[in-house]
Amino acid sequence: MRNNLKLLLFFAVTSFFTSCKTYNSSAGNNKAVVVKTKGSQIIEPNGNPITLKGTNLGNWLVPEGYMFKTGKVSSPTKIDELLHEMIGPDSLAAFWNRYLNSYVTHDDIKYLKRIGSNHLRLPFHYKMFTNDVYMGKRNSGFEYFDRVIDWCRQENVYVLLDMHCAPGGQTGDNIDDSMGYPWLYFSKTSQDQLSEIWMKIAERYKNEPIVIGYDVVNEPFAHYFTNDIKDYNHRLFMVYERVVADIRKVDKKHSIYLNGSVWAGDFGVFEKILDDNIVYEFHKYWFDINQEAIQKYVDFRDKHNVPIYIGETGENTDEWIKEFTILLDKNQINWAYWPYKKMDNLRGIMNFKQPEDYPLITKYADSDRSSFENVRKNMPDRVKVQKALNQFLENSLYKNCFQNKGYIDGLGLKVE
């Protein structure tokens, strides 16, 4: 018995220290060469310029209501609450665990490499680096980052780490999982946490060549707040100034990506150039395609001799996608379309089938859930809901997805 106890103790201690191992990149030393900027170009470790072409792994580490087809239940927190009501805590934990392990896998990364993507933008929630329970876990960020980075290293696909949901909220809408207001700009505590998380991430990956940079905050403040745009822009710029300085304390090599304000579209936020290794990012959806639509970003690039990057665009017809990609390539603009994968959708690279009973979830999400009485009254058949969620997990596996061939062709990528 004593020998058995000793053996159990040995395995427990071994397991503890194994779980506490620090991350080691393939080039885990201070001499590692990483992707950086040079003038208006992005330069690979081999010294050659690269034009980024890829997609966003949206809806994975940051679930979104319109992709889950839950309508006004649109943010990660609200989606979690909705599912909790329908299937309970144990089934919800099991769902999120399987979802995190299956929605994006190595097979997805292999596929994206085969069709010609040279990088991926990875949206994430700051709560993945805190003790808050998020998608059923605490402090799970590096678990999934390390996994994706390892897959991408094997396939030679770069990764851009994108904080889609920042402490306090940087957008003031469902996009950032906030309370409906961009408190980040008014909260020192939130700003401290933002910097702390980025420094932790930068410390871990400072010698990782497959990481191309740190996308500080996604789509800072929405158009609802433009009445005070001068004040908001200055507050955002001060956040950028601090975070850039803090990241540089631990990582002087990797590029830092800064979004414009107002859904990433307004470069008026950039009061000055903060660093010689920054990529300036804009997002743009649903507009008439012409040179004028992107000219102000091209002018900013040429005036300051810095790279520009459209980190999100797309979700449009195949014809629109093709025309806009041609325009971006003509102007030598780095791009990532949104998103990679979405249920029952033709406006993205990959599609998968909606489960038969899934409309029950959508209907409940659209119902009046403002009281416990209404929650009980409007609750759908839980057995059917669980079946639909199980089928969602199965259908979203890479092997069960199917290509939107016209969309992929419009991107100039390879149709398999």
NORBEL-V756229 format. One line per field, one symbol per residue. ss: DSSP state (h for helix, s for strand, l for the rest). phi: phi as a letter, one per 30 degrees, with the letter a starting at -180 (. if undefined). A space follows every 50 residues. Layout:
ss = ???
phi = ???
//
This chain:
ss = lhhhhhhhhhhhhhhhhhhllllllllllllllllsssllssslllllss llssssllllllllhhhhlllllllhhhhhhhhhhhhhhhhhhhhhhhhh hhlllhhhhhhhhhhlllssssssshhhhllllsllslllhhhhhhhhhh hhhhhllssssssssllllllllhhhllllllhhhhlhhhhhhhhhhhhh hhhhhlllllsssssllllsllhhhhhhhhhhhhhhhhhhhhhhhhhhhh llllssssslsllllshhhllllllllssssssllllllllhhhhhhhhh hhhhllsssssslslllhhhhhhhhhhhhhlllsssssllssslllllls ssllllllhhhhhhhhlllllhhhhhhhlllhhhhhhhhhhhhhhllhhh lsslhhhhhhllllll
phi = .ddddddddddddddddddceddbddbdadcecbdbcbiccccdedjcdb cdbabcddicdbdbddddhchddccedddedddeddbidddddddddddd cbdbbedddedddddjdcabccdbceddcbdddbhibbhcededeedddd ddddchbdbcdcddbceijcciadechccjaddedbbdeddddededddd ddddcdccdddclccebdhdgdddcddcdddddddddddeeddedddddc bccddcccdddhhiccdddddaddacbbcccbbabhaddadedbdddddd eddchbdbacdbajhbdeddeddddedddechcdbbdccdbadhbccadb bbdddecdedddddddddcdbdddeddcdddddddddddddedddddedc dbdcdddddddiccdd
//
